[in-house]
Amino acid sequence: MASAGSVPGGALLDLFPSRDAGSFGRRLKRARGARIPVTIVTGFLGAGKTTLVRRFLATAQGAGTAVVVNEFGSVGIDNALLRGSTDQITLLGNGCLCCNTRSDLQIALRGLVAERDQGRVPQFRRILIETSGLADPGPILQTFATDRALGGEFHVEVLLAVVDAAAGLDTLAWSAEARKQVILADRLAVSKCDLVSAQNVEGLVERLRLLNPRAAIHSCVDGNLDPHWLVEADAGAGALRAGFVAESDHSDDISSFVVTDAAPIAWEVFARSMETLIALRGRDLLRVKGFLNVTGCRGPVVVHMVQHLAHPPVELAAWPDGNRATRLVFITRNVPERDVRNLFTAVTALSVADGLHRTAGLD
Amino acid sequence: MTAAEVSPLQTGRYAPVTWNFNLIAQHALDGFGGMGEGMSIQIAPDGRRILWLAHESAPKNFTAVDVSDPRKPKVVVQTDLPQAHMRSNSLETCGNLMAVAYQTQKKGLQPAGFELFDISTPEHPKSISFFDCSGPGSRGVHQLWFCDGEYVHTASGAPDFTPTHPNDDQFYRCIDVRNPAKPVEIGRWWMPGTRQGDNVMPPPRHPLDKGYRAHNTNVYPQRGDRCYLAYIDGGMFILDISDKANPKQISRWTNSPPYTGFMHTVVPLFDRGLMLVTDESTENNAKDWPKLIWVLDAREEANLVPISTCPMPDHRAYAAAGRFGAHNIHENVPLPTVWQSDQIVLGTFFNGGLRAYDISNPYQPKEVGVFVPPAPPMAPTGTIQLNDVFVDEREIVYTVDRHVGGLYILEMDF
């Protein structure tokens, strides 16, 4: 794991510097680089995750997907359903893997790669993790940030939360886990839309928009979701759609906001700011992700943090949309946007006083 | 492990895989898809982008493919060899000049040497001259390097060269082609002990005995006074060619024994002080495994230090049929139409396909892309045998099958 403040590059690269490399190593064509894409499907008990996963596996986009089922108390039903469903599941050779704890997930994922490299399981192109209905996806996201081996091999591309059109509003009202699933998701799928009136669906969608204004919301019947939504990442902070509400209040005191800034920031200033924020409020930074316009970098630096943990930053070869502005999504508990902005301003001022801003350029 | 649990790797099965590459076109080259290790791009006077390819064996000499639109490759011309007992195998273009190697199956035959062509009109390559290397102990030219329009650096025999061992017949020869109509040899170097009359003992033979002879003869403008010479069973050499008439050995590195010889290519990564060195797998069914891409710390050219190899998949999965192991890599040929990279290594591994490695951290090369296509129809080994790879400055990847599959065109996606 790299802390937010780790010096990009390092002693090894200094021995054999490449003019083509950026300060964060080889510039990647996309955030996942060459890593194995991971799709996480979350959603409350009975929301229709398994149906949706089964439909996805039957599509062209789902081919070559290895499925890992993260079970807490779903009594193996999901597992049994998946095992019998499609060829792609048998791709694993031994069916699905059940992971009761995070360390089991780590072991399962490492094992999959090792066995693939040894030719013991067929080549797979993607991992799909179906979480237990009661799971908070936060720890699963953390797993990919904490484990050096996993972080080097896997990249979480999509976190999709499935919400039941019929029971969703009720569940969201009483279950903190269900709310957390929605809040942390990159995309939302409203399932079982055929079972309720359009008006009810619209009511749920309104609630979802309040909880997670960033995420695209798709509706589906019988798990029939466009498979692209399970494989295509929003390009970094591309999750910021037009009409985004800059700050919105959630239940559980969770809010999300986007910090944008057209001016480049020195990496050291960003790292120092985030380290301060993490030291003070690490537990309350549920997710921070997006593009950073770093001084001296050609492309955006992709940043992804979960609580006090940070994925190693990577630089992309180019800005995907031509807009070079920093765009960082913060999902926080009781950490308002104003405080984050003030902190960055203060650290920038301190850095100017220290002369850091002059040396921080990565040219 | 019980019999019922025998893993696929022990059955020798291997599966096609495409990982972080996008195949955008494939061309069987009109039924003559057995390609060698000559791949070069010309921007023709009319603006077309032409990929010139040497065939691995008779009856075809070379094929030109219009890859202006890499999704729609079109064969422009395909030529026949003058004799069935020879192969071209290697070619390079520089502007509208193309040099094509000719190697005969047996010594003493002709034509053995290289031919220069004017390819201003790709449909009609016009012979300019032929540099004759034939002789009683010569098979001619196996491989050549030509990218400055002035000198052709060859792995060649010569009529006046009698090796101490018959397998050691090809050595480094530098040919001045500044007047393309009259190529002239201006310098040569051979490993001491391999020519009759040398005052040192001939080198000991390796078990597979592929010869102490030159293979790739790379020279780059960043160090125009150096030749990076792979010498098959002799390992590799850095030569000082500041005086082209008198090349001098600066350093040598070999991995054999304990490895099984056949060092093939040396590519310096000048900015980084690194060097890539490849072996060639020559034996079927992975009998000569492991054949590797080696990464050397070359900051001190007189003291080359191997620091890593590019990791390969378990050989048992690939041992079923045909060759498995390293061969050609993208060589950063110093021309504007060639992709230059010192962080990504692309290599062909016969039935191990095309593999890309990230060497950002040269101590830990990491595989970032794989392309193992299904065996082409009528493949004699029943597998793909990817033989060579070339990347143009658009980052389009071209790779060729040794026997029948022809040309595969891909995009890198990592």
Interface residues (C-beta under 8 A of the other chain):
Chain A: L12 L13 L15 F16 P17 S18 R19 D20 A21 G25 R26 L28 K29 R30 G33 A34 D117 Q118 G119 R120 P122 Q123 R125 G152
Chain B: S7 P8 L9 R13 Y14 A15 V17 W19 N20 L269 D271 R272 G273 L274 D297 R299 P313 D314 R316 A317 S341 D342 Q343 I344 D358 S360 N361 P362 Y363 K366 E367 V368 G369 M412 D413 F414
